[in-house]
Amino acid sequence: MTSSPRHYILFVIDDDPSVRKAIERTLRSPDFTLHLFGDALEAAASIERLSPHLVLSDNAMPHKEGFELLLDLRRARPEIRTVLLTATAEADERFEKALAEGMLDAVIGKPWRQGELKSVIVELLRGDADQPET
């Protein structure tokens, strides 16, 4: 028995408009509704109203670091998948620890490799598709 395809709400948070546009082009799909934010605080204010399945956030942003936003989100809403996008993925032991403890689902380095971003996100959401909807 196969389940019907699900539609996913994704948040993309990056303070650089060109990066947001590049991610939007990469993730454009009839299976996704993308909400683009230039600020972590703006995105955080929309989480309850829009209930995303996955939040992809840049780390280095004004007002609030993406890493901190994703940790706060995981504590409050553990069912939401979290992906950190960063130019310093290898250099920060906090990210490795958060991955090992299940506080982040993935860390993707900038610039990302062609196809990597979408495949990681699809794989995370596919894991959710195996779970019954609540």
C-alpha positions as CSV (number, residue, x, y, z in Angstrom):
1,M,0.0,0.0,0.0
2,T,1.5,3.3,-1.0
3,S,0.7,6.6,0.7
4,S,-0.4,9.6,-1.2
5,P,2.3,12.3,-1.7
6,R,2.4,14.9,1.0
7,H,2.8,18.7,0.5
8,Y,5.4,20.3,2.7
9,I,5.8,23.8,4.0
10,L,9.5,24.9,4.1
11,F,11.0,28.1,5.6
12,V,14.1,29.4,4.0
13,I,16.0,32.0,6.2
14,D,19.0,33.9,4.9
15,D,19.8,37.6,5.1
16,D,21.2,37.6,1.6
17,P,18.5,38.0,-1.1
18,S,20.6,36.4,-3.8
19,V,21.1,33.3,-1.6
20,R,17.3,33.1,-0.9
21,K,16.6,33.3,-4.6
22,A,19.2,30.6,-5.4
23,I,17.6,28.3,-2.7
24,E,14.1,29.1,-4.1
25,R,15.2,28.0,-7.6
26,T,16.8,24.9,-6.2
27,L,13.8,23.8,-4.1
28,R,11.0,24.9,-6.4
29,S,8.6,21.9,-6.5
30,P,4.9,21.3,-6.6
31,D,5.5,19.3,-3.4
32,F,6.8,22.4,-1.5
33,T,5.4,25.7,-0.4
34,L,8.4,28.0,0.3
35,H,8.3,30.9,2.7
36,L,11.4,33.1,2.4
37,F,12.6,35.2,5.2
38,G,15.6,37.6,5.5
39,D,15.6,37.6,9.3
40,A,15.5,34.8,11.9
41,L,13.1,36.8,14.2
42,E,10.6,37.4,11.4
43,A,10.6,33.6,10.6
44,A,10.3,32.7,14.3
45,A,7.2,34.9,14.5
46,S,5.6,33.0,11.7
47,I,6.3,29.4,12.8
48,E,3.1,28.9,14.8
49,R,0.9,30.4,12.1
50,L,2.4,28.6,9.2
51,S,3.6,25.3,10.8
52,P,6.5,24.5,8.6
53,H,7.7,20.9,8.2
54,L,11.3,22.0,7.7
55,V,13.3,25.1,8.5
56,L,16.5,25.8,6.5
57,S,18.5,28.7,8.0
58,D,21.7,30.4,7.3
59,N,23.8,30.7,10.5
60,A,25.4,34.2,10.3
61,M,22.6,36.7,10.3
62,P,21.8,39.9,12.2
63,H,19.7,39.9,15.3
64,K,19.8,36.2,15.9
65,E,22.2,33.5,14.8
66,G,20.5,30.8,12.7
67,F,22.0,28.0,14.9
68,E,20.4,29.5,18.0
69,L,17.0,29.8,16.2
70,L,17.1,26.2,15.1
71,L,18.1,25.0,18.6
72,D,15.2,27.0,20.1
73,L,12.9,25.6,17.4
74,R,13.9,22.0,18.1
75,R,13.3,22.4,21.8
76,A,9.8,23.9,21.2
77,R,8.7,21.9,18.2
78,P,10.8,18.7,17.9
79,E,8.7,17.5,14.9
80,I,10.1,20.3,12.7
81,R,13.1,19.3,10.7
82,T,16.1,21.7,11.0
83,V,18.8,22.3,8.5
84,L,21.7,24.8,9.0
85,L,23.4,26.4,6.1
86,T,26.8,27.8,6.9
87,A,30.1,28.8,5.4
88,T,31.9,27.5,8.5
89,A,30.4,24.0,8.9
90,E,33.8,22.2,9.5
91,A,35.1,24.8,11.8
92,D,32.4,24.8,14.4
93,E,32.3,21.9,16.9
94,R,28.9,23.2,18.2
95,F,27.3,22.0,14.9
96,E,28.8,18.5,15.2
97,K,27.6,18.2,18.8
98,A,24.1,19.4,17.9
99,L,23.9,16.9,15.1
100,A,25.1,14.1,17.4
101,E,22.5,15.1,20.0
102,G,19.7,15.3,17.4
103,M,19.2,19.0,17.8
104,L,19.9,19.6,14.1
105,D,19.0,17.2,11.2
106,A,21.7,18.4,8.8
107,V,24.4,21.0,8.3
108,I,25.2,22.0,4.7
109,G,28.2,24.1,3.8
110,K,28.2,27.1,1.6
111,P,28.6,27.0,-1.3
112,W,26.5,23.8,-1.5
113,R,27.2,21.3,-4.2
114,Q,24.7,21.0,-7.1
115,G,21.8,18.7,-6.0
116,E,23.1,18.4,-2.4
117,L,20.6,20.8,-0.9
118,K,17.5,19.4,-2.5
119,S,18.5,15.8,-1.9
120,V,19.2,16.3,1.8
121,I,15.8,18.1,2.2
122,V,13.9,15.5,0.2
123,E,15.5,12.7,2.3
124,L,14.6,14.4,5.6
125,L,11.0,14.9,4.5
126,R,10.8,11.4,3.0
127,G,11.6,10.1,6.5
128,D,8.6,12.1,7.8
129,A,6.4,10.7,5.1
130,D,7.0,7.2,6.7
131,Q,5.4,8.6,9.9
132,P,1.6,8.8,10.2
133,E,0.2,12.4,10.1
134,T,-0.9,13.8,13.4
